[in-house]
Amino acid sequence: MTEFRITHDIAKTHPDIRERLTATTIEAINESSARSADDAARILRHKLGEIGVQISESACRSAIERIRSGKQLHFEIEPAPDEE
């Protein structure tokens, strides 16, 4: 399962971050369903950027490919590096 790790700092500031990530990802997937994986990855990256989530294009492409192959994504909250 592909995991997007979210730090506790973000989760504290934005308690609905999981729901926002999920809704935004679904919206981007629906919007880009007829496009290539590269185009869909750019759309996903842009939409996530609109809600303040920065993610690499390669990670977005991985997420798109995973979803298109019928697999799930998992959003996990982890400690920020200075909290460890």
N, CA, C and O atoms as a GROMACS GRO file, in nm:
protein
  336
    1MET      N    1   0.085  -0.118   0.000
    1MET     CA    2   0.000   0.000   0.000
    1MET      C    3   0.090   0.124   0.000
    1MET      O    4   0.182   0.133   0.080
    2THR      N    5   0.063   0.216  -0.088
    2THR     CA    6   0.138   0.340  -0.092
    2THR      C    7   0.094   0.428   0.024
    2THR      O    8  -0.026   0.438   0.053
    3GLU      N    9   0.189   0.488   0.090
    3GLU     CA   10   0.156   0.571   0.206
    3GLU      C   11   0.205   0.713   0.184
    3GLU      O   12   0.319   0.735   0.142
    4PHE      N   13   0.119   0.808   0.212
    4PHE     CA   14   0.160   0.947   0.220
    4PHE      C   15   0.177   0.976   0.367
    4PHE      O   16   0.082   0.963   0.444
    5ARG      N   17   0.295   1.016   0.406
    5ARG     CA   18   0.319   1.043   0.548
    5ARG      C   19   0.290   1.190   0.577
    5ARG      O   20   0.333   1.279   0.505
    6ILE      N   21   0.218   1.212   0.682
    6ILE     CA   22   0.177   1.346   0.724
    6ILE      C   23   0.233   1.367   0.864
    6ILE      O   24   0.213   1.284   0.952
    7THR      N   25   0.304   1.477   0.885
    7THR     CA   26   0.362   1.499   1.018
    7THR      C   27   0.255   1.542   1.117
    7THR      O   28   0.151   1.597   1.080
    8HIS      N   29   0.283   1.516   1.244
    8HIS     CA   30   0.190   1.555   1.350
    8HIS      C   31   0.163   1.706   1.347
    8HIS      O   32   0.051   1.750   1.375
    9ASP      N   33   0.265   1.785   1.313
    9ASP     CA   34   0.246   1.931   1.307
    9ASP      C   35   0.135   1.967   1.210
    9ASP      O   36   0.049   2.049   1.242
   10ILE      N   37   0.138   1.907   1.092
   10ILE     CA   38   0.034   1.936   0.993
   10ILE      C   39  -0.101   1.887   1.043
   10ILE      O   40  -0.202   1.955   1.028
   11ALA      N   41  -0.102   1.768   1.102
   11ALA     CA   42  -0.229   1.712   1.150
   11ALA      C   43  -0.289   1.796   1.261
   11ALA      O   44  -0.411   1.807   1.271
   12LYS      N   45  -0.204   1.856   1.346
   12LYS     CA   46  -0.255   1.942   1.454
   12LYS      C   47  -0.312   2.072   1.398
   12LYS      O   48  -0.416   2.120   1.444
   13THR      N   49  -0.244   2.128   1.299
   13THR     CA   50  -0.288   2.253   1.240
   13THR      C   51  -0.411   2.233   1.152
   13THR      O   52  -0.499   2.319   1.146
   14HIS      N   53  -0.415   2.119   1.085
   14HIS     CA   54  -0.525   2.089   0.993
   14HIS      C   55  -0.584   1.952   1.029
   14HIS      O   56  -0.551   1.852   0.965
   15PRO      N   57  -0.670   1.945   1.130
   15PRO     CA   58  -0.721   1.816   1.175
   15PRO      C   59  -0.798   1.739   1.069
   15PRO      O   60  -0.813   1.617   1.080
   16ASP      N   61  -0.845   1.807   0.966
   16ASP     CA   62  -0.919   1.739   0.860
   16ASP      C   63  -0.830   1.704   0.741
   16ASP      O   64  -0.881   1.679   0.631
   17ILE      N   65  -0.698   1.703   0.761
   17ILE     CA   66  -0.604   1.684   0.649
   17ILE      C   67  -0.626   1.552   0.576
   17ILE      O   68  -0.617   1.549   0.453
   18ARG      N   69  -0.653   1.443   0.648
   18ARG     CA   70  -0.676   1.315   0.582
   18ARG      C   71  -0.795   1.324   0.486
   18ARG      O   72  -0.788   1.278   0.371
   19GLU      N   73  -0.904   1.382   0.534
   19GLU     CA   74  -1.023   1.395   0.452
   19GLU      C   75  -0.997   1.485   0.332
   19GLU      O   76  -1.043   1.457   0.221
   20ARG      N   77  -0.923   1.593   0.354
   20ARG     CA   78  -0.892   1.684   0.245
   20ARG      C   79  -0.803   1.617   0.141
   20ARG      O   80  -0.823   1.634   0.021
   21LEU      N   81  -0.704   1.541   0.188
   21LEU     CA   82  -0.616   1.469   0.096
   21LEU      C   83  -0.696   1.369   0.013
   21LEU      O   84  -0.680   1.360  -0.108
   22THR      N   85  -0.781   1.295   0.081
   22THR     CA   86  -0.861   1.194   0.013
   22THR      C   87  -0.954   1.259  -0.090
   22THR      O   88  -0.959   1.216  -0.205
   23ALA      N   89  -1.026   1.362  -0.048
   23ALA     CA   90  -1.120   1.429  -0.139
   23ALA      C   91  -1.047   1.491  -0.257
   23ALA      O   92  -1.093   1.482  -0.371
   24THR      N   93  -0.933   1.554  -0.232
   24THR     CA   94  -0.856   1.618  -0.338
   24THR      C   95  -0.801   1.515  -0.435
   24THR      O   96  -0.802   1.536  -0.556
   25THR      N   97  -0.752   1.403  -0.382
   25THR     CA   98  -0.698   1.297  -0.466
   25THR      C   99  -0.808   1.239  -0.554
   25THR      O  100  -0.786   1.218  -0.674
   26ILE      N  101  -0.924   1.213  -0.497
   26ILE     CA  102  -1.037   1.160  -0.575
   26ILE      C  103  -1.077   1.259  -0.684
   26ILE      O  104  -1.100   1.220  -0.799
   27GLU      N  105  -1.084   1.387  -0.649
   27GLU     CA  106  -1.119   1.490  -0.746
   27GLU      C  107  -1.019   1.493  -0.862
   27GLU      O  108  -1.058   1.502  -0.978
   28ALA      N  109  -0.890   1.486  -0.829
   28ALA     CA  110  -0.787   1.489  -0.933
   28ALA      C  111  -0.794   1.365  -1.021
   28ALA      O  112  -0.778   1.373  -1.142
   29ILE      N  113  -0.818   1.250  -0.960
   29ILE     CA  114  -0.828   1.125  -1.037
   29ILE      C  115  -0.947   1.132  -1.132
   29ILE      O  116  -0.935   1.097  -1.250
   30ASN      N  117  -1.059   1.178  -1.083
   30ASN     CA  118  -1.178   1.189  -1.167
   30ASN      C  119  -1.157   1.288  -1.282
   30ASN      O  120  -1.198   1.263  -1.396
   31GLU      N  121  -1.093   1.398  -1.250
   31GLU     CA  122  -1.070   1.502  -1.350
   31GLU      C  123  -0.972   1.456  -1.458
   31GLU      O  124  -0.979   1.502  -1.572
   32SER      N  125  -0.882   1.366  -1.422
   32SER     CA  126  -0.776   1.328  -1.515
   32SER      C  127  -0.791   1.185  -1.568
   32SER      O  128  -0.695   1.129  -1.622
   33SER      N  129  -0.907   1.127  -1.554
   33SER     CA  130  -0.924   0.986  -1.590
   33SER      C  131  -0.891   0.953  -1.735
   33SER      O  132  -0.845   0.842  -1.765
   34ALA      N  133  -0.913   1.046  -1.826
   34ALA     CA  134  -0.887   1.020  -1.967
   34ALA      C  135  -0.748   1.067  -2.010
   34ALA      O  136  -0.716   1.064  -2.129
   35ARG      N  137  -0.668   1.109  -1.917
   35ARG     CA  138  -0.535   1.163  -1.950
   35ARG      C  139  -0.426   1.060  -1.924
   35ARG      O  140  -0.449   0.957  -1.860
   36SER      N  141  -0.307   1.090  -1.974
   36SER     CA  142  -0.192   1.003  -1.949
   36SER      C  143  -0.155   1.008  -1.801
   36SER      O  144  -0.197   1.100  -1.730
   37ALA      N  145  -0.078   0.911  -1.756
   37ALA     CA  146  -0.034   0.908  -1.615
   37ALA      C  147   0.047   1.033  -1.581
   37ALA      O  148   0.034   1.086  -1.471
   38ASP      N  149   0.130   1.079  -1.674
   38ASP     CA  150   0.210   1.199  -1.648
   38ASP      C  151   0.122   1.322  -1.630
   38ASP      O  152   0.142   1.401  -1.538
   39ASP      N  153   0.023   1.338  -1.718
   39ASP     CA  154  -0.069   1.452  -1.706
   39ASP      C  155  -0.150   1.441  -1.577
   39ASP      O  156  -0.170   1.541  -1.507
   40ALA      N  157  -0.196   1.322  -1.546
   40ALA     CA  158  -0.274   1.301  -1.424
   40ALA      C  159  -0.190   1.332  -1.301
   40ALA      O  160  -0.240   1.389  -1.204
   41ALA      N  161  -0.062   1.296  -1.304
   41ALA     CA  162   0.028   1.325  -1.190
   41ALA      C  163   0.044   1.475  -1.171
   41ALA      O  164   0.046   1.524  -1.058
   42ARG      N  165   0.056   1.548  -1.281
   42ARG     CA  166   0.068   1.695  -1.271
   42ARG      C  167  -0.060   1.756  -1.214
   42ARG      O  168  -0.054   1.848  -1.132
   43ILE      N  169  -0.174   1.705  -1.257
   43ILE     CA  170  -0.301   1.755  -1.203
   43ILE      C  171  -0.310   1.726  -1.053
   43ILE      O  172  -0.348   1.814  -0.975
   44LEU      N  173  -0.276   1.604  -1.014
   44LEU     CA  174  -0.279   1.568  -0.872
   44LEU      C  175  -0.184   1.657  -0.792
   44LEU      O  176  -0.221   1.707  -0.686
   45ARG      N  177  -0.064   1.676  -0.842
   45ARG     CA  178   0.035   1.759  -0.770
   45ARG      C  179  -0.017   1.902  -0.755
   45ARG      O  180  -0.003   1.963  -0.649
   46HIS      N  181  -0.075   1.956  -0.861
   46HIS     CA  182  -0.129   2.092  -0.857
   46HIS      C  183  -0.244   2.101  -0.755
   46HIS      O  184  -0.248   2.194  -0.674
   47LYS      N  185  -0.336   2.006  -0.759
   47LYS     CA  186  -0.451   2.009  -0.667
   47LYS      C  187  -0.405   1.994  -0.522
   47LYS      O  188  -0.458   2.062  -0.434
   48LEU      N  189  -0.308   1.908  -0.497
   48LEU     CA  190  -0.256   1.894  -0.360
   48LEU      C  191  -0.186   2.022  -0.316
   48LEU      O  192  -0.196   2.062  -0.200
   49GLY      N  193  -0.116   2.087  -0.409
   49GLY     CA  194  -0.051   2.214  -0.378
   49GLY      C  195  -0.151   2.321  -0.338
   49GLY      O  196  -0.122   2.407  -0.255
   50GLU      N  197  -0.270   2.316  -0.398
   50GLU     CA  198  -0.375   2.412  -0.364
   50GLU      C  199  -0.420   2.400  -0.218
   50GLU      O  200  -0.468   2.497  -0.160
   51ILE      N  201  -0.406   2.281  -0.158
   51ILE     CA  202  -0.444   2.265  -0.017
   51ILE      C  203  -0.320   2.265   0.074
   51ILE      O  204  -0.329   2.230   0.191
   52GLY      N  205  -0.205   2.306   0.017
   52GLY     CA  206  -0.084   2.322   0.098
   52GLY      C  207  -0.001   2.197   0.115
   52GLY      O  208   0.085   2.192   0.203
   53VAL      N  209  -0.024   2.094   0.033
   53VAL     CA  210   0.053   1.971   0.043
   53VAL      C  211   0.152   1.967  -0.073
   53VAL      O  212   0.112   1.966  -0.189
   54GLN      N  213   0.280   1.965  -0.041
   54GLN     CA  214   0.384   1.959  -0.142
   54GLN      C  215   0.429   1.814  -0.157
   54GLN      O  216   0.463   1.749  -0.059
   55ILE      N  217   0.429   1.765  -0.279
   55ILE     CA  218   0.464   1.626  -0.306
   55ILE      C  219   0.534   1.621  -0.441
   55ILE      O  220   0.502   1.699  -0.530
   56SER      N  221   0.628   1.531  -0.456
   56SER     CA  222   0.703   1.524  -0.581
   56SER      C  223   0.615   1.470  -0.694
   56SER      O  224   0.517   1.399  -0.670
   57GLU      N  225   0.652   1.505  -0.816
   57GLU     CA  226   0.576   1.457  -0.930
   57GLU      C  227   0.587   1.305  -0.942
   57GLU      O  228   0.491   1.238  -0.982
   58SER      N  229   0.704   1.249  -0.907
   58SER     CA  230   0.720   1.103  -0.916
   58SER      C  231   0.630   1.033  -0.814
   58SER      O  232   0.577   0.926  -0.843
   59ALA      N  233   0.612   1.092  -0.696
   59ALA     CA  234   0.522   1.033  -0.597
   59ALA      C  235   0.377   1.042  -0.646
   59ALA      O  236   0.298   0.950  -0.625
   60CYS      N  237   0.343   1.151  -0.710
   60CYS     CA  238   0.207   1.166  -0.766
   60CYS      C  239   0.184   1.064  -0.876
   60CYS      O  240   0.076   1.004  -0.885
   61ARG      N  241   0.284   1.044  -0.960
   61ARG     CA  242   0.269   0.946  -1.068
   61ARG      C  243   0.250   0.807  -1.008
   61ARG      O  244   0.167   0.729  -1.055
   62SER      N  245   0.327   0.777  -0.906
   62SER     CA  246   0.313   0.647  -0.837
   62SER      C  247   0.172   0.630  -0.782
   62SER      O  248   0.112   0.523  -0.794
   63ALA      N  249   0.120   0.736  -0.721
   63ALA     CA  250  -0.015   0.731  -0.665
   63ALA      C  251  -0.118   0.709  -0.775
   63ALA      O  252  -0.211   0.630  -0.759
   64ILE      N  253  -0.102   0.779  -0.887
   64ILE     CA  254  -0.195   0.765  -1.000
   64ILE      C  255  -0.192   0.622  -1.052
   64ILE      O  256  -0.296   0.561  -1.074
   65GLU      N  257  -0.072   0.570  -1.074
   65GLU     CA  258  -0.059   0.434  -1.127
   65GLU      C  259  -0.119   0.332  -1.030
   65GLU      O  260  -0.183   0.236  -1.072
   66ARG      N  261  -0.097   0.354  -0.902
   66ARG     CA  262  -0.151   0.262  -0.803
   66ARG      C  263  -0.304   0.262  -0.804
   66ARG      O  264  -0.367   0.157  -0.804
   67ILE      N  265  -0.361   0.380  -0.806
   67ILE     CA  266  -0.507   0.392  -0.807
   67ILE      C  267  -0.565   0.333  -0.936
   67ILE      O  268  -0.665   0.262  -0.933
   68ARG      N  269  -0.501   0.364  -1.047
   68ARG     CA  270  -0.550   0.312  -1.176
   68ARG      C  271  -0.540   0.160  -1.184
   68ARG      O  272  -0.613   0.097  -1.260
   69SER      N  273  -0.451   0.101  -1.107
   69SER     CA  274  -0.439  -0.045  -1.109
   69SER      C  275  -0.530  -0.110  -1.004
   69SER      O  276  -0.525  -0.231  -0.982
   70GLY      N  277  -0.615  -0.028  -0.940
   70GLY     CA  278  -0.714  -0.082  -0.847
   70GLY      C  279  -0.665  -0.098  -0.704
   70GLY      O  280  -0.733  -0.160  -0.622
   71LYS      N  281  -0.549  -0.043  -0.674
   71LYS     CA  282  -0.495  -0.053  -0.538
   71LYS      C  283  -0.532   0.071  -0.457
   71LYS      O  284  -0.575   0.172  -0.512
   72GLN      N  285  -0.514   0.061  -0.327
   72GLN     CA  286  -0.551   0.172  -0.238
   72GLN      C  287  -0.430   0.257  -0.200
   72GLN      O  288  -0.315   0.212  -0.208
   73LEU      N  289  -0.457   0.379  -0.161
   73LEU     CA  290  -0.357   0.466  -0.101
   73LEU      C  291  -0.388   0.475   0.047
   73LEU      O  292  -0.504   0.461   0.088
   74HIS      N  293  -0.286   0.497   0.127
   74HIS     CA  294  -0.304   0.509   0.271
   74HIS      C  295  -0.233   0.636   0.315
   74HIS      O  296  -0.116   0.657   0.284
   75PHE      N  297  -0.304   0.721   0.388
   75PHE     CA  298  -0.244   0.842   0.442
   75PHE      C  299  -0.209   0.816   0.588
   75PHE      O  300  -0.298   0.786   0.668
   76GLU      N  301  -0.083   0.827   0.622
   76GLU     CA  302  -0.037   0.797   0.757
   76GLU      C  303   0.024   0.921   0.821
   76GLU      O  304   0.098   0.995   0.756
   77ILE      N  305  -0.006   0.943   0.948
   77ILE     CA  306   0.050   1.057   1.020
   77ILE      C  307   0.171   1.009   1.098
   77ILE      O  308   0.163   0.912   1.173
   78GLU      N  309   0.283   1.077   1.082
   78GLU     CA  310   0.406   1.040   1.152
   78GLU      C  311   0.461   1.163   1.224
   78GLU      O  312   0.423   1.276   1.193
   79PRO      N  313   0.551   1.141   1.320
   79PRO     CA  314   0.611   1.254   1.390
   79PRO      C  315   0.697   1.337   1.295
   79PRO      O  316   0.758   1.283   1.203
   80ALA      N  317   0.701   1.466   1.318
   80ALA     CA  318   0.790   1.552   1.243
   80ALA      C  319   0.933   1.515   1.282
   80ALA      O  320   0.953   1.465   1.392
   81PRO      N  321   1.032   1.537   1.196
   81PRO     CA  322   1.169   1.495   1.227
   81PRO      C  323   1.221   1.543   1.363
   81PRO      O  324   1.295   1.469   1.428
   82ASP      N  325   1.186   1.662   1.407
   82ASP     CA  326   1.233   1.710   1.536
   82ASP      C  327   1.154   1.655   1.653
   82ASP      O  328   1.191   1.680   1.768
   83GLU      N  329   1.046   1.579   1.628
   83GLU     CA  330   0.967   1.520   1.735
   83GLU      C  331   1.015   1.380   1.771
   83GLU      O  332   0.973   1.323   1.872
   84GLU      N  333   1.104   1.323   1.687
   84GLU     CA  334   1.149   1.186   1.709
   84GLU      C  335   1.250   1.175   1.820
   84GLU      O  336   1.298   1.066   1.850
   0.00000   0.00000   0.00000
